[in-house]
Amino acid sequence: MRVLITGASGFIGGHLLDALLAAGHLVVAGVRRPDTFPTRENCCPMAIDFSQHMEAESWIPKLHGIDAVINCVGIIGEDRRNRFDDLHRRGPLALFQACAIVGIRKVIQISALGADDTAFSRYHLSKKAADDYLASTGLDWSILQPSVVYGPGGASFTLFSAMAALPVTPVIGDGSQRLQPVHVADVVAAVLRLLPAEAPSRMRLPLVGPEVLTLAERLSRLRGWLGYRAAPVWKIPFGLVLPVGQLVGSLIASPLNGEALRMLQCGNTGDPAGVTRLLGRAPKSLATALAEAPARQPERWHARLFFLMPALRYALALLWIWSGLTSALLYPKSESYALLAEVGVTGLAAPVALYGLSLLDLILGSALLLRYRAKLVGTLQVGLMAAYTVIIGLWLPHYLLHPYAPLVKNLPLIVATCFIIVTEES
């Protein structure tokens, strides 16, 4: 069978891709940047962007020779490019319409638990709109509604592991929010069961794990999985968390946004009977999944560094911005010009160098703060710091013996910036 997976570079899409290839299917991987997608046998990457393909006509050429479609595109937070209505509703509707036009019968939609009549968030409402439209067609459709999906490479699993690894475990309120996490392997197994032409269809199926866990319980289990002793619990009132989430969500695409926090507060549970019948077994429990894949040193490092990496980027960005502001506006000009004169910069070149380099510091710091081409920006910062260190070290060697070590401090800053370059690239 030749299967199109939209969102093939994502968490669920990537696991589905592996499983379909292992089962002998030919896969067309719908991704935004096929030129950077890893080359694999029996897998053909195709450029697909739901924010650009919102008319059925734009999908028809992409569906040539396709036997089945699995839509895995989804976002938990919005930014300027990715909007719920485009990626969850308009794009999928156009895809489903095109499937009907070209005669593709089998369509599997990865939706979300809570995309029903109780939905209140734009995330759930946009998912529900696509689900309802698909259910109104004559296609052989299946709508899978997973709870929080976890497993290797999952964003929620990474986030919760990082929260569990903190010296103090933060919970919202008393941490009693009810979750029913489902392992990605069970999501993949459900899709494989529904993919054959003769498989059951025209169903909405909640995909949930076998047990309901509170947020506090899940964090406690993850902390134990990471190999750390129990930590004190920090209970943060929902009324304090929500405004912070709303602010963060308005600035960047983050799972810690206002709507996601409201959804978490309402809980995310369902009946596992349907998925048990489909799989012929009970879905995997969190305890079983953690026991099958014990945490290794890389998982512990990643959990510990998860919050430190953005903190380091913000700290370096603010350092450059502060350097630019103080050089241009706050530090005495006479002392700045005297320092420039010591390295041979005098006359008209002095103010040009002072204000030009100050502006450059501000630009580089702002770009790093906004994550604009962070790899290039970090490389420029490393080069600039190295140049400052060499020039001042040669012309003003007494700074090497200064008790505050202004030049020597550039060495750990260069290493820290290299760390940012590597992590932003990955």
N, C-alpha and C positions, 0 to 999 in steps of 0.2 A: 504494500500500500504506500502511496506517495502522500505524505502528510505535511501540511503547512502548520508550523507553530509560530504564532505571533508572540513577540516578547521572548524570543528564544535565548537572549543573553541575560535574562533575569533569573531569579532564584528558582521558581517553579519551572519556568520554561527550560532552564538549563538541565535540571534533573530529568524532565520529560524527554529532552533531546537525547540524553545518554540512554535512557530506557528504550526509546523507540529504535535507536540505532542497534542496540544490543539484541532487540527482538527481530532485526532484519528488515525494518522498514526503510524506505527512502525518505529523507526529511528535507524540507525546504525551511530554512531557519530565517524567519522574519526579524530583522534587526535594523537599527538606524544606520549603523556604519559597517556594512559587510566587508569593507577593505581591512578592518582590524579584527574581524571575527576569525578564530582559529580554523585552519583547514582540517577537515575530517572526511574520511571516506564515507560515501553515500550521503553526504550532507552538503547542500548547496545554499549558501547564505544569499538572502535577497533584501534589498533596501526597502524597508517599510517603516513609515512614520505616521501613526494615527492622527497626529496633529496636522498632517498634510493630506491624508487620504480620507476625506470626509464625504466623498461622492462615490456611488456604486461604480460609475464609469471608470474611476481611477483604479479600482480593484480588479476589474475583469481581466486585463492582460496578465495580472500576477497570479491568476487562478488556473491558468492553462495546465492541464495534466494533473491537477490536484484531486485526490480522492476524498480527503477529509481535512477539516480545519479545526485547530485547537487554539482558542484565544486565551493567552496568558498575560495580556497587557494589563497593568494596574499600577497605580501610585497611591501612596498613603498621604502625601503632602503635595501641595501645588508650588510651582514657581512661575516665572514669566513665560516659560516655554511649554510647560506641562500643566494642563488644566483638566480637572475632573470631567467636565462636560465633553471635551474633545476626545480624551483617551478612553473614557468609560462608556460614553453614550454615542456621540456622533460618528466616531471612527468605527466602532463595532457595528452600528446600525448599517453603515454603508457596506461593510464587509458581509454581513448577513444577507443584505439585499443582493449583492453580487453573487453570493453562493446560490441563491435561488435562481438568478438569471442564467448562470452557466450550468446549473444542474448538479451542484455538489450537495449531496443529501446529508452527510454526517458532519455535524457541527457540535463541538464541545466548548462550552463557555465556562471559564474559571471565574466565578463571581466571588461573593463574600457572605459569610454568615451575618445575618442582620439586614440583608438587602430584601426586605419584605415590607409588609404593611406597617410595621413599627418603625421603619427607617425615618431618621430625622436629619442626619448629616448629609452634606453634599456628596461625600464619598459613597455612602450607601444608596442614596437616591439616584445618583448617576449610574451605579451598577444595576439597580433595580430597573431603571428605564430600558437598558439594553436587554436585561433578562426578559422583561415583559414583552418587548418586541419580538425577540427570538421565539418565545413561547407562542406567539400569535401566528408564526409562519407554519408552513407545511413541511418543514425540514425535519430530519431525524435528529432532534436536538437533545442535548443533555446539559443541564445547568448544575454545576457543582459549587456548593457554597461552603468553603472551608472556614473554620475558625482560625485562630492564630496559627500559622504554619511555621514549624521549626525544623531544623536540621542543618547539616553542613552548608555554610554560605548564606544562611538566612539572616536578614537584617534584624528581625525581632529577637532571634536567638542571640545574636551578637550583642544587641543593646541590653537585653536582660542579663546576659552573662557579665557584661561590663558593670551593670548596676550591682550585681551580686558580689563582684570582686572589690567593691569599694570598702574602705575601712569601716564605714558606717553604712548600713543598708537603708537606702531611702525608699519609703512607701508612701503612697497617696492616702491620706486619711489613716485608717487603721489597717490598710492593705488587704481588705476583705473583697476586693473586686474579683468576681468569679470568671475564670477562664477555662477553656476546654481545649488546650493546644493539640493539634494533630500533626503527626510527623509527615514530612514531605514524601517519604516512601509510600505512605498510605494514599496520599493524593495521587501520586504517579500510578500506583496499582489500580486505583479506581478508574483513572482515565484509560488505562490499558484494557480493563474489563469492558468499558463502554465503547471502545473504538471499532470493533468488528461490525460489519454491516448488520449481522443478525443479532447483535447485542440489544438489550433493552434500551429504549430511548423515550424522549418526551417526559422527562422527570426532572424535578428540582430536588437535589439531594444534599442535605447538610453533611459536611465532612468534619467530624469532631473526634477527639480522642476519647478513651474509655472512662476518664475520670475528670471531675471538676476540681480545679485547684484555685485557691485564692492567689492573688498577686504575691502576698508575703510567703506563701508556701512554695510557689514556683521559684522565687528568688533564693529561698533557703536551700532548696534542692540543688539549684545551680551552684550555689556557693560550696556545698558539699562535693559536688562533681568536680569543681575546680581544685579541690583539696585544701580548702581554707576552713579554719575553725569558725564557729558561729560568731557573728558580729552584732553589735548593738543596732537596734532598729531606730531609724529616724522617721517619725511620723510627721508628714508635711500636710497641713490642711489643704483640701482641694481648692478652697477659695484663694490660696496663695499660689498654687501650681498653675491654675487655669490662666491667669493673666500673663504669666511668663510663657506658657505654651502659645497663647494667642500672639504675643509679641514675636516669638521665635518663628512661628508659622507664617507671619506676615513678611519675614525677612528672607527665609530660606525654606526649601523643601525638607521638612523634618518630620519624623514620626512623632515627635513631641510637640504637636500643634494642638490648638484648642479643640478642634473637632475630634481628633483622635483621643484626647484625654476624656472628652465627654463620652465617647463610645466605650472607652475602657471603664469608666465609672458605672456605666449601665450593665457591664458584663457581656460575655460572649460565650453562650453555652447552647447545647442542642442535644437531640436524641441520637445516640450512636447506633441505634438498631438498623437504620437504613444502610449505613456503610458496612456494618457487620454482615448483613445479608448479601450485599454486593460482593464483598471480598471473600465470603465464606469463612471468616475468622474475625475475631475482635481486633480493632485497630490497636496499634502499638501504644503502650503507656509511656509516659515521660521517664519513669524509673527504668523501664526496659531499654529505652533508647539510650539513656545515659550510661547504663551498664554495658551496653554493646559497644560504645565508643568512648572509652575513658579519656578524660582530658589529658593532653600532653603539654609539654612546655610551651609550644607555639600557641595553644589555646589560652594558657594562663597569661602569657605575655600580651596577647591580643586584648584580652579582657582588661588587663591592668593599664594598657596604653590607650584604650579606646577614647577616654575622655582627656587624657594628657596630650594626645596629638593635636586636636583643635586648640587646646589651651596654649600649647607651645606656639602654634601659628599666630594666634591672637597676640601673644606676648611679644613675639618678634615684630609683628606688624606695628604694634603700638610703640615699640622701641624706635623704629624707623620714622614713624610719624612724629614722635616727640623730638627726635634728633633734628628733623627738618624745621619744626616750629621753634625750638630753642635757638638753633643757629641763626634763623632769619629774624626772629622777633624778640627774643628774651635775653640772649647772651650779649654782653657789651661788645659793640662793633669794634672798638679800638683794640680789644684783646684778640678778636678774631682776625683782624687785619695784621696784627703783630705776629700771630702764629703763621699766617700765610706768607708774610715777609720772610720768616725764617726758612721757608722752603723755596724762596725765590719768586713768589707771586706778589707783585706790587703794581701800583698805578691803577689803570682802568681794569686790568685783569683781576684785581682783588675783589671788587664788588661782584663782577661777573662770576668768579669762582664761588664766592660765598653764597650768593642767592641762587645761582644755577645748581650747585650741589645740594642746597637746602630743598629746592624744588624737586630735585631728583629723589632725595630721601622721602619726601612726602608722596610722590607718585608711586615709588616702589612699595612703601608701607601700605598705602591705600589699596594697591593692586593685590598685595598679599592678604590683606584683611578681607577683600571681596572674592578671593580665590580666582582672580582673573589671570589665567595663564601662569599658574603658580610655579610650574617647573622653570619657565623662562625667567620669571621674576626672581626666583630663588638663585638661579645661576648668575644673574646680573648682580645680585646682592653679594654673593660669594666673591665674585670678581672685584667688586668695589671695595669690600672689606680687605681682600688680599692686597689690593693696590694701596689703600690707605696705610696698611701695616708696613709694607715694604718702603713706601716713600717716607713716612714719618720715622721709621726705624733707621733709614740711611741718613736722612738729613737732621733728624732730631733724636739721636740715640739715647739722650738722657731720659726719654720717656720709657725706655725699656727698664730703667731702674726706679721708676716712680713707684712709691709704696701702694698706690691704688691700681697699678698694673693696667693702665688704659689700653695699651697695645696688646698685651698678652691676653686680655679678655676677648679679643677678636677671635682667638683660636677656638674656644668652645662655642662662640656664636657661629663661626663658619661650620663647625660640625653639626650644630643644631639646625642650621639652614639646610645642610645636605640631607639631614633626616627628613625635613619637610619636603624637599624635592623628591626623595624616594617614595615617601608615603602618599604624596599627592599624585604621583605618576601611577601608583598602583591602585 
